[in-house]
Amino acid sequence: MKSVILYSSSKKHGNTAHSVQKLAPKLQADCIYLDDYEINDYCYNHTNSDDGFRTLFRHLLNYDHIVFASPVYWYATTPRMKAFFDRITEFMDDEALQPELRKLRNKEFSILSNSIKQAAPECFVEVFQRTCEYLGMTCRSQIHHQYPYEGDK
Ligand SMILES: Cc1cc2nc3c(=O)[nH]c(=O)nc-3n(C[C@H](O)[C@H](O)[C@H](O)COP(=O)(O)O)c2cc1C
């Protein structure tokens, strides 16, 4: 069972990265910092298709278990993680790409969230859960880490 942690945060070495580093050895997972990639917003006519999304998505299809790691930013995930999920739609739009998309049906996903609260808001978790389940993936685990508020520093 090959695992990968796909993480996004405005801080490459912030709390999300810390959570990822704690989990990765337990899963023997590879780690990918999503914000290193150019992932443009979804576009109906796919004019963005030559950015980093398709190569990254196809790379992720080599794993059996994908952990989506994100901080809670105003009850939601990061803009880059949202763009990543939106762009998966491209593989639905185009019949030629649909067989690749179907590979997700055999895969597991987990959610690794962090925030200053004890738990992730339901609306945050639901976005991952509903989207991944819609794509046919199975939820393995949901982990949340609480970090101290650092706003006054
Ligand atoms: C723009 C922004 C919005 C945030 N919104 C929330 C929030 O809605 N709920 C919460 O509990 N924490 C919120 N936080 C706190 C972060 O979730 C928390 O500090 C997290 O550990 C930051 O991870 P990072 O270092 O990877 O960015 C917010 C932080 C930022 C910068």
The ligand as a MOL file (V3000), in Angstrom:
LIG
                    3D

  0  0  0     0  0            999 V3000
M  V30 BEGIN CTAB
M  V30 COUNTS 31 33 0 0 0
M  V30 BEGIN ATOM
M  V30 1 C -5.9240 33.2030 6.7670 0
M  V30 2 C -6.0700 32.3420 7.9880 0
M  V30 3 C -7.3370 31.9170 8.3520 0
M  V30 4 C -7.5000 31.0940 9.4690 0
M  V30 5 N -8.7530 30.6420 9.7840 0
M  V30 6 C -8.9170 29.7890 10.8310 0
M  V30 7 C -10.2100 29.2670 11.1410 0
M  V30 8 O -11.2140 29.5470 10.4750 0
M  V30 9 N -10.3050 28.4280 12.1990 0
M  V30 10 C -9.2230 28.0760 12.9730 0
M  V30 11 O -9.3790 27.3230 13.9250 0
M  V30 12 N -7.9930 28.5440 12.6900 0
M  V30 13 C -7.8090 29.3900 11.6340 0
M  V30 14 N -6.5470 29.8610 11.3280 0
M  V30 15 C -5.3870 29.3480 12.0730 0
M  V30 16 C -4.6630 28.2420 11.2910 0
M  V30 17 O -5.5490 27.2060 10.9190 0
M  V30 18 C -3.5650 27.6220 12.1300 0
M  V30 19 O -2.6830 28.6190 12.6080 0
M  V30 20 C -2.7750 26.5790 11.3080 0
M  V30 21 O -2.0660 25.7390 12.1860 0
M  V30 22 C -1.8220 27.2630 10.3240 0
M  V30 23 O -1.1170 26.3100 9.5730 0
M  V30 24 P 0.1100 26.7550 8.6340 0
M  V30 25 O 1.2610 27.1310 9.5450 0
M  V30 26 O 0.4340 25.5760 7.7900 0
M  V30 27 O -0.3880 27.9260 7.8350 0
M  V30 28 C -6.3700 30.7100 10.2410 0
M  V30 29 C -5.0950 31.1770 9.8780 0
M  V30 30 C -4.9410 31.9830 8.7790 0
M  V30 31 C -3.5590 32.4560 8.3850 0
M  V30 END ATOM
M  V30 BEGIN BOND
M  V30 1 1 1 2
M  V30 2 1 2 3
M  V30 3 2 2 30
M  V30 4 2 3 4
M  V30 5 1 4 5
M  V30 6 1 4 28
M  V30 7 2 5 6
M  V30 8 1 6 7
M  V30 9 1 6 13
M  V30 10 2 7 8
M  V30 11 1 7 9
M  V30 12 1 9 10
M  V30 13 2 10 11
M  V30 14 1 10 12
M  V30 15 2 12 13
M  V30 16 1 13 14
M  V30 17 1 14 15
M  V30 18 1 14 28
M  V30 19 1 15 16
M  V30 20 1 16 17
M  V30 21 1 16 18
M  V30 22 1 18 19
M  V30 23 1 18 20
M  V30 24 1 20 21
M  V30 25 1 20 22
M  V30 26 1 22 23
M  V30 27 1 23 24
M  V30 28 2 24 25
M  V30 29 1 24 26
M  V30 30 1 24 27
M  V30 31 2 28 29
M  V30 32 1 29 30
M  V30 33 1 30 31
M  V30 END BOND
M  V30 END CTAB
M  END
